[in-house]
């Protein structure tokens, strides 16, 4: 398996190679790395955020259909992330 890739830094052309995307919200880089190893075997892109505010800023990224959130973030919890998601338009 390849090294961790951060799709948010890929060119638009490279991003189009992914059919769907997920967002990982976790404070530890090792959590993102573990998920990326799984996603490397799929056609899914994995974006990462270490906080609720940084995750919210990525939610406009086309294709993100799944958000995976660590239970306890540094200054918030998964419930805060869920509340932000519930405020978003359909």
Helices and strands as residue ranges (DSSP letters): G 7-9, H 12-15, E 20-25, H 29-39, E 44-49, H 52-58, E 64-69, H 78-87
